[in-house]
Amino acid sequence: MTPPTPLIAGNWKMNGTGQALVEARAIAAAATDAGVRLALCPPATLLERMSREVAGTKLEVGGQDCHAEASGAFTGDVSAEMLAEAGAQLVILGHSERRAGYGETDAAVAAKASAALRAGLEPIICVGETRAEREEGRALAVVTGQIRGSLPAELAGKAFTVAYEPVWAIGTGLTPTLEDITEVHHAIRATLMDMFGEAGAAPAILYGGSVKPGNAAEILALPEVGGALVGGASLKAADFLAIVAGAPKA
């Protein structure tokens, strides 16, 4: 089976006002020749404006979360259908900041993934262990358990992506060893194949957690690393495109 096309996705988190759209335009201008899929996931307040700014380019735009329901009395939440109407093509789900800070369970993430499919969005489903879980030797069990609990059966044959983000590496400047990353990514692929059969070979498995220009190339060259979910380094076009430059091309 043909390997999945690498995806480099930027998660802007709660950063960016209208002035930041200049960075998105610069990234969009480079997307045509990137040789990989590129995406940015800005705050919801910028989503529609960014989608208009990059229309006609190969830069994809996504949301950072969605509610499982299409509408209702959920003050402050955004549905997958609302994201799609605003121009989103993807949505990040189950990020560790949502799991830890908002108590999101695997079941909640799975429900959101189903909602994303309902709205025609490609889910980027995040998994990852804490420092304590790794030190206890439970990293693989935790991550594969999150995969099984967070990915609904209807993902079979659909477009989706998994992002492995060791919780202790996000925003800390720390990264696992290359051997550790390879081991976890192989375990994720084996779990996807067990769950979805041959269709489990199709989704890209991204690495996230303090990805920056200085370490991106060696991480992106590892087996089963099909791209990156980039945090702070995606806020500036120069940094993000330096990471993109280090990615193996499809």
TORMIPA-711276 format. One line per 8 residues: number of its first residue (from 1); their letters; for each residue x, y, z of N, C-alpha, C, O. Coordinates in steps of 0.2 Angstrom, whole numbers, padded with zeros to 4 digits. Layout:
REM residues N
NUM> A> X/Y/Z/X/Y/Z/X/Y/Z/X/Y/Z | ...
//
This chain:
REM residues 250
1> MTPPTPLI> 0004/-0006/0000/0000/0000/0000/0004/0006/0000/0010/0006/0003 | 0002/0011/-0004/0006/0018/-0004/0006/0021/0003/0001/0022/0006 | 0012/0023/0005/0012/0027/0012/0008/0033/0012/0007/0036/0006 | 0005/0035/0017/0001/0041/0018/0005/0047/0016/0011/0047/0018 | 0002/0052/0013/0005/0058/0012/0007/0061/0018/0002/0062/0023 | 0013/0064/0020/0015/0067/0026/0011/0073/0027/0009/0077/0022 | 0009/0075/0033/0005/0080/0035/0009/0084/0040/0011/0081/0045 | 0010/0091/0039/0013/0095/0044/0007/0100/0046/0005/0104/0042
9> AGNWKMNG> 0005/0099/0052/-0001/0103/0055/0002/0108/0060/0005/0106/0065 | 0000/0114/0060/0001/0119/0065/-0005/0120/0070/-0010/0122/0067 | -0004/0119/0076/-0009/0121/0081/-0007/0127/0085/-0003/0128/0089 | -0011/0133/0083/-0010/0139/0086/-0012/0140/0093/-0011/0145/0096 | -0016/0135/0095/-0019/0135/0102/-0022/0142/0103/-0025/0145/0099 | -0022/0145/0109/-0025/0152/0111/-0021/0157/0109/-0019/0161/0114 | -0018/0158/0103/-0014/0163/0101/-0016/0165/0094/-0018/0162/0090 | -0015/0172/0093/-0016/0175/0086/-0023/0179/0086/-0028/0177/0088
17> TGQALVEA> -0022/0185/0083/-0027/0190/0081/-0026/0191/0074/-0022/0187/0070 | -0030/0195/0071/-0030/0197/0064/-0023/0198/0061/-0022/0196/0055 | -0019/0201/0065/-0012/0203/0062/-0008/0196/0061/-0004/0197/0057 | -0010/0191/0064/-0006/0185/0063/-0008/0181/0056/-0004/0177/0054 | -0013/0184/0052/-0015/0181/0046/-0009/0182/0041/-0009/0178/0036 | -0005/0187/0042/0001/0188/0037/0005/0181/0037/0008/0180/0032 | 0006/0178/0043/0010/0172/0044/0006/0166/0040/0010/0162/0036 | 0000/0166/0040/-0004/0161/0036/-0003/0162/0029/-0002/0157/0025
25> RAIAAAAT> -0003/0168/0027/-0002/0170/0020/0004/0167/0017/0005/0165/0012 | 0009/0169/0021/0016/0167/0019/0017/0159/0019/0020/0156/0014 | 0014/0155/0023/0014/0148/0023/0010/0146/0017/0012/0141/0014 | 0004/0149/0016/0000/0147/0010/0004/0148/0004/0003/0144/-0001 | 0008/0153/0003/0012/0154/-0003/0017/0149/-0004/0019/0147/-0010 | 0019/0146/0001/0024/0140/0000/0021/0133/0000/0025/0129/-0002 | 0015/0133/0001/0012/0126/0001/0012/0123/-0005/0012/0117/-0006 | 0012/0126/-0011/0011/0123/-0018/0017/0119/-0019/0017/0114/-0022
33> DAGVRLAL> 0023/0121/-0017/0029/0117/-0018/0032/0113/-0012/0038/0111/-0012 | 0028/0112/-0007/0030/0109/-0001/0031/0102/-0002/0036/0099/0002 | 0028/0098/-0006/0028/0091/-0007/0025/0087/-0001/0025/0081/-0001 | 0022/0091/0004/0018/0087/0009/0012/0091/0010/0011/0097/0008 | 0007/0088/0014/0001/0092/0016/0003/0097/0021/0006/0095/0026 | 0000/0103/0021/0001/0108/0026/-0006/0110/0029/-0010/0111/0025 | -0006/0111/0035/-0012/0114/0038/-0011/0118/0044/-0006/0117/0047 | -0015/0123/0045/-0015/0127/0051/-0022/0127/0055/-0027/0127/0052
41> CPPATLLE> -0021/0126/0061/-0027/0126/0066/-0027/0132/0070/-0024/0132/0076 | -0030/0138/0068/-0030/0144/0072/-0036/0144/0077/-0040/0139/0077 | -0036/0149/0082/-0042/0149/0086/-0048/0150/0082/-0048/0152/0076 | -0054/0148/0085/-0060/0149/0081/-0062/0156/0078/-0065/0156/0073 | -0059/0161/0082/-0061/0168/0080/-0057/0169/0073/-0059/0174/0070 | -0052/0166/0071/-0048/0167/0065/-0050/0162/0060/-0048/0163/0054 | -0054/0157/0061/-0055/0151/0056/-0058/0154/0050/-0055/0152/0044 | -0063/0157/0050/-0066/0159/0044/-0062/0164/0040/-0061/0164/0034
49> RMSREVAG> -0059/0169/0043/-0055/0174/0040/-0049/0170/0037/-0047/0172/0031 | -0046/0166/0040/-0040/0162/0038/-0042/0158/0032/-0038/0158/0027 | -0048/0155/0032/-0050/0151/0026/-0051/0155/0020/-0049/0153/0014 | -0053/0161/0021/-0054/0166/0015/-0047/0168/0013/-0046/0168/0007 | -0043/0169/0017/-0036/0172/0015/-0032/0167/0011/-0028/0169/0007 | -0033/0160/0013/-0029/0155/0009/-0033/0151/0004/-0031/0146/0002 | -0039/0154/0003/-0043/0150/-0002/-0039/0150/-0009/-0036/0155/-0011 | -0040/0144/-0012/-0036/0143/-0019/-0029/0141/-0018/-0026/0139/-0023
57> TKLEVGGQ> -0027/0140/-0012/-0020/0138/-0011/-0021/0130/-0008/-0026/0128/-0007 | -0015/0127/-0007/-0015/0120/-0005/-0014/0120/0003/-0014/0115/0006 | -0015/0126/0006/-0015/0126/0014/-0021/0124/0016/-0026/0127/0015 | -0022/0119/0020/-0028/0117/0023/-0029/0121/0030/-0024/0123/0033 | -0035/0121/0032/-0037/0125/0038/-0041/0120/0043/-0045/0117/0040 | -0040/0120/0049/-0044/0116/0054/-0045/0119/0060/-0043/0125/0062 | -0050/0116/0064/-0052/0118/0071/-0047/0115/0076/-0044/0110/0074 | -0048/0117/0082/-0044/0114/0088/-0048/0110/0092/-0045/0107/0096
65> DCHAEASG> -0055/0110/0091/-0059/0105/0095/-0066/0106/0092/-0067/0111/0089 | -0070/0102/0094/-0078/0102/0092/-0082/0099/0097/-0079/0094/0101 | -0088/0101/0098/-0093/0097/0102/-0096/0091/0098/-0096/0091/0092 | -0098/0086/0102/-0100/0080/0099/-0107/0081/0096/-0109/0078/0091 | -0111/0086/0098/-0118/0088/0096/-0117/0093/0090/-0113/0097/0090 | -0122/0093/0086/-0122/0097/0080/-0125/0104/0082/-0123/0109/0079 | -0129/0105/0087/-0131/0111/0090/-0134/0110/0097/-0135/0104/0099 | -0136/0115/0100/-0139/0114/0107/-0137/0120/0112/-0133/0124/0110
73> AFTGDVSA> -0139/0118/0118/-0138/0123/0124/-0131/0122/0127/-0130/0119/0132 | -0126/0123/0123/-0119/0122/0125/-0115/0128/0124/-0111/0129/0120 | -0116/0133/0129/-0113/0139/0129/-0105/0139/0128/-0102/0136/0132 | -0103/0143/0123/-0095/0143/0122/-0092/0138/0118/-0087/0138/0116 | -0096/0132/0116/-0094/0127/0112/-0095/0128/0105/-0099/0133/0103 | -0092/0125/0100/-0092/0125/0093/-0093/0118/0090/-0090/0114/0092 | -0098/0117/0086/-0100/0111/0083/-0095/0110/0077/-0092/0114/0074 | -0095/0103/0075/-0091/0102/0069/-0094/0105/0063/-0090/0107/0058
81> EMLAEAGA> -0101/0105/0063/-0104/0108/0057/-0102/0116/0057/-0101/0118/0051 | -0102/0119/0062/-0100/0126/0062/-0093/0127/0060/-0091/0132/0056 | -0088/0123/0062/-0081/0123/0059/-0081/0122/0052/-0078/0126/0048 | -0085/0117/0049/-0085/0116/0042/-0088/0122/0038/-0085/0124/0033 | -0093/0125/0041/-0096/0131/0038/-0091/0137/0037/-0091/0141/0033 | -0087/0137/0042/-0082/0142/0043/-0076/0141/0038/-0071/0145/0038 | -0075/0135/0035/-0070/0134/0030/-0065/0128/0033/-0060/0127/0029 | -0066/0125/0038/-0062/0120/0041/-0062/0114/0037/-0068/0112/0034
89> QLVILGHS> -0057/0110/0036/-0056/0104/0033/-0054/0098/0038/-0055/0093/0037 | -0051/0101/0043/-0049/0096/0048/-0051/0099/0055/-0053/0104/0056 | -0050/0094/0060/-0051/0096/0067/-0046/0092/0072/-0046/0086/0071 | -0043/0096/0076/-0039/0092/0082/-0044/0090/0087/-0048/0094/0089 | -0043/0084/0089/-0047/0081/0095/-0043/0077/0100/-0038/0074/0098 | -0045/0078/0106/-0041/0074/0111/-0034/0076/0113/-0030/0072/0116 | -0033/0083/0111/-0026/0085/0113/-0025/0085/0121/-0030/0085/0125 | -0019/0083/0123/-0018/0082/0130/-0020/0088/0134/-0022/0087/0140
97> ERRAGYGE> -0020/0094/0132/-0023/0100/0135/-0030/0100/0136/-0033/0102/0141 | -0034/0097/0132/-0041/0095/0133/-0042/0090/0137/-0047/0090/0142 | -0038/0084/0137/-0039/0079/0141/-0038/0080/0148/-0042/0079/0153 | -0032/0084/0149/-0030/0085/0156/-0034/0091/0159/-0036/0091/0165 | -0035/0097/0155/-0038/0103/0158/-0045/0103/0158/-0048/0106/0162 | -0048/0099/0154/-0056/0099/0153/-0059/0092/0155/-0065/0091/0154 | -0054/0087/0157/-0057/0080/0159/-0060/0076/0153/-0064/0072/0154 | -0057/0077/0147/-0060/0073/0141/-0058/0066/0142/-0052/0065/0143
105> TDAAVAAK> -0062/0062/0141/-0061/0054/0141/-0060/0052/0134/-0062/0055/0130 | -0058/0046/0134/-0057/0043/0127/-0064/0042/0124/-0065/0044/0118 | -0069/0041/0128/-0076/0040/0125/-0078/0047/0122/-0082/0047/0117 | -0077/0053/0126/-0079/0059/0123/-0075/0061/0117/-0078/0064/0112 | -0069/0059/0117/-0065/0060/0110/-0068/0056/0105/-0068/0059/0099 | -0070/0050/0106/-0073/0046/0101/-0079/0049/0098/-0081/0049/0092 | -0083/0052/0103/-0089/0055/0101/-0088/0061/0096/-0092/0062/0092 | -0083/0065/0098/-0081/0070/0094/-0079/0068/0087/-0080/0072/0082
113> ASAALRAG> -0075/0063/0087/-0072/0060/0081/-0078/0058/0076/-0078/0060/0070 | -0083/0055/0079/-0089/0054/0075/-0093/0060/0073/-0095/0060/0067 | -0093/0065/0077/-0096/0071/0075/-0092/0075/0069/-0095/0077/0064 | -0085/0074/0069/-0081/0077/0064/-0083/0073/0057/-0083/0077/0052 | -0083/0067/0057/-0085/0063/0051/-0092/0065/0049/-0093/0066/0043 | -0097/0066/0053/-0103/0068/0051/-0103/0075/0048/-0107/0076/0043 | -0099/0079/0049/-0098/0086/0046/-0093/0086/0040/-0092/0091/0037 | -0090/0080/0039/-0086/0080/0033/-0079/0083/0035/-0075/0085/0030
121> LEPIICVG> -0077/0083/0041/-0070/0085/0043/-0066/0079/0044/-0068/0073/0046 | -0059/0080/0043/-0054/0075/0045/-0052/0076/0052/-0049/0081/0053 | -0053/0071/0056/-0051/0071/0063/-0043/0070/0064/-0040/0066/0060 | -0040/0074/0068/-0033/0073/0070/-0033/0071/0077/-0034/0075/0081 | -0033/0065/0079/-0034/0062/0086/-0028/0061/0089/-0023/0057/0087 | -0027/0065/0095/-0021/0065/0099/-0021/0060/0104/-0026/0059/0108 | -0015/0057/0105/-0014/0052/0111/-0007/0054/0114/-0003/0057/0110 | -0006/0051/0120/0001/0052/0123/0001/0051/0130/-0004/0052/0134
129> ETRAEREE> 0007/0049/0133/0007/0047/0140/0010/0053/0144/0014/0057/0141 | 0009/0053/0150/0012/0058/0155/0019/0055/0157/0021/0050/0155 | 0023/0060/0160/0030/0058/0162/0030/0052/0167/0034/0047/0166 | 0025/0052/0172/0024/0047/0176/0023/0040/0173/0026/0035/0175 | 0018/0040/0168/0017/0034/0165/0022/0031/0161/0023/0025/0160 | 0027/0035/0158/0033/0033/0154/0038/0030/0159/0040/0025/0158 | 0039/0034/0165/0043/0031/0170/0041/0025/0173/0045/0021/0175 | 0035/0023/0173/0032/0017/0176/0032/0012/0171/0030/0006/0172
137> GRALAVVT> 0034/0013/0164/0035/0008/0159/0028/0007/0156/0027/0001/0153 | 0023/0011/0157/0017/0010/0154/0015/0014/0148/0009/0015/0146 | 0020/0017/0145/0019/0022/0139/0015/0018/0133/0010/0021/0131 | 0017/0012/0131/0014/0009/0126/0007/0007/0128/0002/0007/0123 | 0006/0004/0134/-0001/0002/0136/-0006/0008/0136/-0011/0008/0134 | -0003/0014/0138/-0007/0020/0139/-0009/0022/0132/-0015/0024/0130 | -0004/0023/0127/-0006/0026/0121/-0010/0021/0117/-0015/0023/0113 | -0009/0014/0117/-0013/0010/0113/-0020/0009/0116/-0025/0009/0112
145> GQIRGSLP> -0020/0010/0122/-0027/0010/0125/-0031/0016/0123/-0037/0016/0122 | -0028/0022/0123/-0031/0028/0120/-0033/0027/0113/-0038/0030/0111 | -0029/0024/0109/-0031/0023/0102/-0037/0019/0102/-0042/0021/0098 | -0037/0014/0106/-0043/0009/0105/-0050/0013/0108/-0055/0012/0106 | -0049/0017/0113/-0054/0020/0116/-0057/0027/0113/-0062/0028/0113 | -0052/0030/0109/-0054/0036/0106/-0056/0036/0099/-0058/0041/0096 | -0055/0030/0095/-0056/0030/0088/-0062/0026/0087/-0062/0020/0088 | -0068/0029/0085/-0074/0025/0084/-0073/0020/0078/-0069/0022/0073
153> AELAGKAF> -0077/0015/0078/-0077/0010/0072/-0078/0013/0065/-0076/0011/0060 | -0082/0019/0065/-0084/0021/0059/-0079/0025/0055/-0079/0027/0050 | -0073/0026/0059/-0067/0029/0055/-0064/0024/0050/-0060/0026/0046 | -0066/0018/0050/-0063/0013/0045/-0064/0015/0038/-0070/0016/0036 | -0059/0016/0034/-0060/0018/0027/-0061/0025/0026/-0061/0028/0021 | -0061/0029/0032/-0062/0036/0031/-0055/0040/0032/-0050/0037/0035 | -0055/0046/0030/-0048/0050/0031/-0048/0052/0038/-0052/0056/0041 | -0042/0050/0042/-0041/0053/0048/-0034/0052/0050/-0030/0049/0046
161> TVAYEPVW> -0031/0056/0055/-0024/0056/0057/-0024/0055/0064/-0028/0057/0068 | -0018/0051/0066/-0017/0051/0073/-0011/0055/0075/-0006/0055/0071 | -0011/0058/0080/-0005/0062/0082/-0002/0060/0089/-0006/0060/0094 | 0004/0057/0089/0007/0055/0096/0011/0061/0099/0015/0064/0096 | 0008/0063/0105/0011/0069/0108/0013/0067/0115/0008/0067/0120 | 0019/0065/0117/0020/0063/0124/0019/0070/0128/0022/0075/0127 | 0014/0069/0133/0012/0075/0137/0018/0079/0140/0018/0085/0140 | 0023/0075/0142/0028/0079/0146/0033/0082/0141/0037/0086/0143
169> AIGTGLTP> 0032/0081/0135/0036/0085/0130/0033/0091/0127/0036/0095/0123 | 0027/0092/0128/0023/0098/0125/0025/0104/0128/0024/0105/0134 | 0028/0109/0124/0030/0115/0127/0036/0115/0132/0037/0121/0135 | 0039/0110/0133/0044/0110/0138/0051/0110/0135/0056/0111/0138 | 0052/0109/0128/0058/0108/0125/0061/0101/0125/0067/0100/0123 | 0058/0097/0129/0060/0090/0130/0057/0086/0124/0052/0087/0122 | 0061/0081/0122/0058/0076/0117/0061/0069/0119/0066/0068/0122 | 0057/0064/0117/0059/0057/0119/0065/0056/0114/0066/0059/0110
177> TLEDITEV> 0068/0050/0115/0073/0048/0111/0070/0046/0104/0064/0044/0104 | 0074/0046/0099/0072/0043/0093/0069/0036/0093/0065/0034/0090 | 0073/0032/0097/0071/0025/0098/0064/0025/0101/0060/0021/0099 | 0063/0029/0106/0056/0029/0110/0051/0031/0105/0045/0028/0105 | 0052/0036/0101/0047/0038/0096/0045/0033/0091/0039/0032/0090 | 0051/0030/0088/0050/0024/0084/0045/0019/0087/0041/0016/0084 | 0047/0017/0093/0043/0011/0096/0036/0013/0097/0032/0009/0096 | 0034/0019/0099/0027/0021/0100/0024/0021/0093/0018/0019/0093
185> HHAIRATL> 0027/0024/0088/0024/0024/0082/0022/0018/0079/0017/0016/0076 | 0027/0013/0080/0026/0006/0077/0020/0003/0081/0016/-0001/0078 | 0019/0004/0088/0014/0001/0092/0007/0004/0089/0002/0001/0089 | 0007/0011/0088/0001/0014/0085/-0001/0011/0079/-0007/0009/0078 | 0004/0010/0074/0002/0007/0068/-0001/0000/0069/-0006/-0002/0065 | 0002/-0004/0073/0000/-0011/0074/-0007/-0011/0077/-0011/-0015/0075 | -0008/-0006/0081/-0015/-0006/0084/-0020/-0004/0079/-0026/-0006/0079 | -0018/0001/0075/-0023/0003/0069/-0024/-0003/0064/-0030/-0004/0062
193> MDMFGEAG> -0019/-0007/0063/-0020/-0012/0058/-0025/-0018/0062/-0029/-0021/0058 | -0024/-0018/0068/-0028/-0023/0072/-0035/-0021/0072/-0040/-0025/0072 | -0036/-0015/0073/-0043/-0012/0073/-0047/-0012/0066/-0052/-0013/0066 | -0043/-0009/0061/-0046/-0008/0055/-0044/-0012/0049/-0046/-0011/0043 | -0039/-0017/0050/-0037/-0021/0045/-0032/-0017/0040/-0029/-0013/0043 | -0032/-0019/0034/-0028/-0016/0029/-0029/-0008/0029/-0024/-0004/0027 | -0035/-0006/0031/-0036/0001/0031/-0032/0005/0036/-0032/0011/0036 | -0030/0001/0041/-0026/0004/0046/-0019/0006/0044/-0015/0010/0048
201> AAPAILYG> -0017/0005/0038/-0011/0007/0035/-0011/0014/0032/-0006/0017/0030 | -0017/0016/0031/-0018/0022/0027/-0017/0029/0031/-0014/0034/0029 | -0019/0029/0038/-0018/0036/0041/-0011/0037/0043/-0007/0033/0044 | -0010/0044/0042/-0003/0046/0044/-0003/0046/0052/-0008/0048/0055 | 0003/0045/0054/0004/0046/0062/0009/0051/0063/0015/0051/0061 | 0007/0057/0066/0011/0063/0067/0014/0062/0073/0012/0059/0078 | 0020/0065/0074/0023/0066/0080/0022/0074/0082/0023/0078/0078 | 0021/0075/0089/0020/0081/0092/0024/0082/0098/0024/0077/0102
209> GSVKPGNA> 0026/0087/0100/0029/0088/0107/0036/0091/0106/0041/0088/0105 | 0036/0098/0106/0042/0102/0106/0046/0101/0099/0052/0100/0099 | 0042/0100/0094/0045/0100/0087/0047/0107/0085/0043/0112/0085 | 0053/0107/0083/0056/0114/0080/0061/0113/0075/0063/0107/0073 | 0063/0118/0071/0067/0117/0066/0074/0113/0067/0076/0110/0063 | 0076/0114/0073/0082/0110/0075/0082/0103/0076/0087/0099/0075 | 0076/0100/0077/0075/0093/0078/0070/0090/0073/0070/0083/0073 | 0067/0094/0069/0062/0091/0065/0064/0086/0060/0061/0080/0059
217> AEILALPE> 0070/0087/0056/0072/0083/0051/0073/0076/0053/0071/0071/0050 | 0077/0075/0059/0078/0068/0061/0072/0064/0064/0072/0058/0063 | 0067/0068/0067/0061/0065/0069/0057/0063/0063/0054/0057/0063 | 0056/0067/0058/0052/0066/0052/0055/0060/0048/0051/0058/0044 | 0061/0059/0049/0064/0053/0045/0063/0047/0048/0065/0041/0044 | 0060/0046/0054/0059/0040/0057/0054/0036/0054/0049/0038/0051 | 0054/0029/0054/0049/0025/0052/0042/0026/0055/0042/0027/0061 | 0037/0026/0051/0030/0027/0053/0029/0034/0056/0024/0035/0059
225> VGGALVGG> 0034/0039/0056/0032/0046/0057/0030/0049/0051/0034/0051/0046 | 0024/0050/0050/0021/0053/0044/0019/0060/0044/0015/0063/0041 | 0023/0064/0048/0022/0071/0049/0023/0074/0056/0025/0070/0060 | 0020/0080/0057/0021/0083/0064/0015/0087/0065/0012/0090/0061 | 0013/0087/0072/0009/0092/0074/0013/0097/0078/0016/0095/0084 | 0013/0103/0076/0018/0108/0078/0014/0113/0082/0009/0116/0080 | 0017/0115/0088/0014/0120/0092/0016/0127/0091/0015/0130/0086 | 0020/0130/0096/0023/0136/0095/0027/0138/0089/0026/0144/0087
233> ASLKAADF> 0030/0133/0086/0034/0135/0080/0030/0136/0074/0033/0138/0069 | 0023/0135/0075/0019/0136/0069/0016/0143/0069/0013/0145/0064 | 0018/0147/0074/0015/0154/0074/0019/0158/0069/0016/0164/0068 | 0025/0157/0068/0029/0161/0063/0031/0157/0057/0033/0151/0057 | 0029/0160/0051/0030/0156/0045/0037/0154/0044/0038/0148/0041 | 0042/0158/0046/0049/0155/0045/0051/0149/0049/0054/0145/0046 | 0048/0149/0055/0050/0143/0059/0046/0137/0056/0049/0131/0056 | 0039/0138/0055/0035/0132/0052/0038/0130/0045/0038/0123/0044
241> LAIVAGAP> 0040/0134/0041/0042/0132/0034/0049/0129/0035/0051/0124/0031 | 0053/0130/0040/0060/0127/0041/0058/0120/0043/0062/0115/0041 | 0053/0119/0047/0051/0112/0049/0049/0108/0043/0051/0102/0042 | 0045/0111/0039/0042/0108/0033/0048/0106/0028/0048/0101/0025 | 0053/0110/0028/0059/0109/0023/0062/0102/0025/0065/0099/0021 | 0062/0100/0031/0065/0094/0034/0061/0088/0033/0063/0083/0034 | 0055/0089/0030/0051/0083/0030/0052/0079/0023/0053/0082/0018 | 0052/0072/0024/0053/0068/0018/0047/0070/0013/0041/0070/0016
249> KA> 0047/0070/0007/0042/0072/0002/0039/0065/0000/0042/0060/-0001 | 0032/0066/-0001/0028/0060/-0004/0030/0058/-0011/0028/0053/-0014
//
